[in-house]
Amino acid sequence: LVGQWQWMVNSLLQWWFIYSLREEKLYGIAMNLVVIGMTPGNLLCVWLTKRFEKRNIILVSRAASIAATLCMLLAIRSESIIIFLIALFLRNTIQPVDTGVITGLGADVQIYHQWKFGERCDSVSGVFSWITNPINMALGYLAPWILELAGFTSDWDVFYDTEICSDVFGIHVWFTAISLFLTMIPFLFYNLTKEKHDMC
């Protein structure tokens, strides 16, 4: 439900270059630099899943993502684009590991469920969306409401006000960190190990 918030920091780099630095021409170069980390992250995902439990990879990668995201607060408060770029690079290196493991997790759970109970459950998760979609829609109004309280309006010129810009950036970072933390909690209870999966 709150997973949508973990991507809120992605737009901050563009806004920083346009509104704070006023160097839009450098944004493309900076963006290319911070996404380079995704390739090692994708390659690392394969190596890690062969050697460690998926649960542990998710917990460590999310904790590392939270740490990198919170470093962005330091960058915003100190107005340091260098710290922000480093933190975003680290987050972009960690994120593909997390995403890669999560993508394969659904199949693991369904195979284990079928082995344990003798029935397929491929469409069960779709049923939950009947309940979660209205909640998700309501939660979707929370971030814009808090951003409005901080001074963000439909007039994007407010970003030229350093105080409002800093507050809005901080809200994006906090929403991202909170989302990562909340989506990490269920994996503390996840107990489908490689050994159990291999029994299927």
C-alpha positions as CSV (number, residue, x, y, z in Angstrom):
1,L,0.0,0.0,0.0
2,V,2.7,2.4,0.9
3,G,5.2,1.0,-1.6
4,Q,4.3,3.8,-4.1
5,W,6.1,6.3,-1.9
6,Q,9.5,4.6,-2.2
7,W,10.0,6.2,-5.6
8,M,9.3,9.8,-4.4
9,V,13.0,10.8,-4.3
10,N,13.5,10.0,-8.0
11,S,12.2,13.4,-9.2
12,L,14.4,15.3,-6.8
13,L,17.5,15.3,-8.9
14,Q,15.7,17.0,-11.8
15,W,14.2,19.6,-9.6
16,W,17.5,20.3,-7.9
17,F,19.2,21.0,-11.2
18,I,16.3,23.1,-12.6
19,Y,15.3,25.1,-9.5
20,S,18.2,25.1,-7.1
21,L,21.3,25.1,-9.3
22,R,19.5,26.5,-12.4
23,E,21.8,24.2,-14.5
24,E,19.3,22.2,-16.5
25,K,21.9,21.4,-19.1
26,L,23.9,19.4,-16.5
27,Y,21.0,17.3,-15.4
28,G,21.3,14.8,-18.2
29,I,25.0,14.2,-17.4
30,A,24.2,13.8,-13.6
31,M,21.3,11.4,-14.4
32,N,23.5,9.2,-16.5
33,L,26.1,9.1,-13.7
34,V,23.7,8.0,-11.0
35,V,22.0,5.3,-13.1
36,I,25.3,3.6,-13.9
37,G,25.0,1.9,-10.5
38,M,22.0,-0.1,-11.7
39,T,24.1,-2.4,-13.9
40,P,26.3,-3.6,-11.1
41,G,23.2,-3.9,-8.9
42,N,21.5,-6.2,-11.5
43,L,24.6,-8.3,-11.8
44,L,25.1,-8.5,-8.1
45,C,21.5,-9.7,-7.6
46,V,22.2,-13.0,-9.4
47,W,25.4,-13.6,-7.4
48,L,23.7,-12.8,-4.0
49,T,20.6,-15.0,-4.6
50,K,22.8,-18.0,-5.2
51,R,24.6,-17.5,-1.9
52,F,22.1,-16.0,0.5
53,E,18.5,-16.4,1.6
54,K,16.2,-14.1,-0.3
55,R,14.7,-12.8,3.0
56,N,18.1,-11.7,4.2
57,I,19.0,-10.0,0.9
58,I,15.7,-8.0,1.1
59,L,16.2,-7.0,4.7
60,V,19.8,-5.9,4.1
61,S,19.1,-4.1,0.8
62,R,16.1,-2.2,2.2
63,A,18.1,-1.2,5.3
64,A,20.9,0.0,3.0
65,S,18.4,1.9,0.8
66,I,17.0,3.6,3.9
67,A,20.5,4.7,5.0
68,A,21.3,6.0,1.5
69,T,17.9,7.8,1.4
70,L,18.5,9.4,4.8
71,C,21.9,10.6,3.5
72,M,19.9,12.7,1.1
73,L,18.5,14.6,4.0
74,L,22.0,15.6,4.9
75,A,22.6,16.7,1.3
76,I,19.4,18.8,1.3
77,R,20.2,20.5,4.6
78,S,23.8,21.2,3.6
79,E,22.7,22.0,0.0
80,S,25.4,19.6,-1.3
81,I,24.6,18.2,-4.7
82,I,27.7,16.0,-4.5
83,I,26.4,14.2,-1.3
84,F,23.0,13.9,-3.0
85,L,24.5,12.3,-6.2
86,I,26.5,9.8,-4.1
87,A,23.5,8.9,-2.1
88,L,21.3,8.5,-5.2
89,F,24.1,6.5,-6.9
90,L,24.2,4.1,-3.9
91,R,20.4,3.8,-3.8
92,N,20.3,3.1,-7.5
93,T,23.0,0.4,-7.0
94,I,21.0,-1.3,-4.2
95,Q,17.5,-1.0,-5.7
96,P,18.0,-3.5,-8.5
97,V,19.1,-6.2,-6.0
98,D,15.9,-5.6,-4.0
99,T,13.7,-5.5,-7.1
100,G,15.3,-8.6,-8.6
101,V,14.7,-10.6,-5.5
102,I,11.2,-9.4,-5.0
103,T,10.3,-10.2,-8.6
104,G,11.2,-13.9,-8.1
105,L,9.6,-14.1,-4.7
106,G,6.0,-14.4,-5.9
107,A,6.7,-17.5,-7.9
108,D,8.6,-19.1,-5.0
109,V,5.6,-18.5,-2.7
110,Q,3.1,-19.9,-5.2
111,I,5.1,-23.0,-5.8
112,Y,5.5,-23.6,-2.1
113,H,1.8,-23.0,-1.5
114,Q,0.9,-25.5,-4.3
115,W,3.2,-28.1,-2.8
116,K,2.0,-27.6,0.8
117,F,-1.8,-27.4,0.1
118,G,-2.1,-29.2,-3.2
119,E,-3.9,-26.3,-5.0
120,R,-2.8,-23.4,-7.2
121,C,-3.1,-19.8,-5.9
122,D,-2.0,-17.8,-8.9
123,S,-4.9,-15.3,-8.8
124,V,-5.3,-15.0,-5.1
125,S,-3.1,-11.9,-4.9
126,G,-5.5,-10.2,-7.4
127,V,-8.4,-10.6,-5.0
128,F,-6.5,-8.6,-2.3
129,S,-6.5,-5.6,-4.7
130,W,-10.3,-5.4,-4.2
131,I,-9.5,-4.4,-0.7
132,T,-6.2,-2.6,-1.1
133,N,-7.1,-0.4,-4.0
134,P,-9.5,1.9,-2.1
135,I,-7.0,2.1,0.8
136,N,-4.2,2.8,-1.7
137,M,-6.3,5.6,-3.3
138,A,-6.9,7.2,0.1
139,L,-3.2,7.0,1.0
140,G,-2.4,8.6,-2.4
141,Y,-3.9,11.9,-1.1
142,L,-1.7,12.0,2.0
143,A,1.5,13.0,0.4
144,P,0.0,15.9,-1.7
145,W,-1.8,17.1,1.4
146,I,1.4,17.2,3.4
147,L,3.3,18.8,0.5
148,E,0.6,21.5,0.3
149,L,1.0,22.2,4.0
150,A,4.7,22.8,3.3
151,G,3.9,25.4,0.7
152,F,4.0,23.4,-2.5
153,T,1.2,24.5,-4.9
154,S,0.3,24.0,-8.5
155,D,2.6,27.0,-9.2
156,W,6.0,25.3,-9.5
157,D,7.8,28.7,-9.1
158,V,7.6,28.1,-5.3
159,F,10.6,25.9,-5.8
160,Y,12.6,29.1,-6.3
161,D,12.0,29.8,-2.6
162,T,14.9,27.9,-0.9
163,E,12.9,27.2,2.3
164,I,9.9,25.7,0.5
165,C,12.1,23.8,-1.8
166,S,14.1,22.3,1.1
167,D,10.9,21.4,2.9
168,V,9.4,19.7,-0.1
169,F,12.6,17.8,-0.8
170,G,12.7,16.7,2.8
171,I,9.1,15.4,2.7
172,H,9.9,13.4,-0.4
173,V,12.9,11.8,1.4
174,W,10.9,11.0,4.5
175,F,8.1,9.5,2.6
176,T,10.6,7.3,0.7
177,A,12.4,6.2,3.9
178,I,9.1,5.5,5.7
179,S,7.8,3.4,2.7
180,L,11.0,1.4,2.6
181,F,10.8,0.7,6.3
182,L,7.1,-0.3,6.3
183,T,7.6,-2.6,3.3
184,M,10.5,-4.2,5.0
185,I,8.5,-5.2,8.1
186,P,6.7,-8.2,6.5
187,F,10.0,-9.8,5.5
188,L,11.0,-10.1,9.2
189,F,8.3,-12.8,9.3
190,Y,9.0,-14.4,6.0
191,N,10.4,-17.9,6.6
192,L,10.4,-19.6,3.1
193,T,14.1,-20.7,3.1
194,K,16.0,-22.3,0.2
195,E,15.7,-25.6,2.0
196,K,11.9,-25.4,2.2
197,H,11.7,-24.3,-1.4
198,D,13.9,-27.2,-2.6
199,M,11.5,-29.7,-1.0
200,C,8.7,-28.6,-3.4
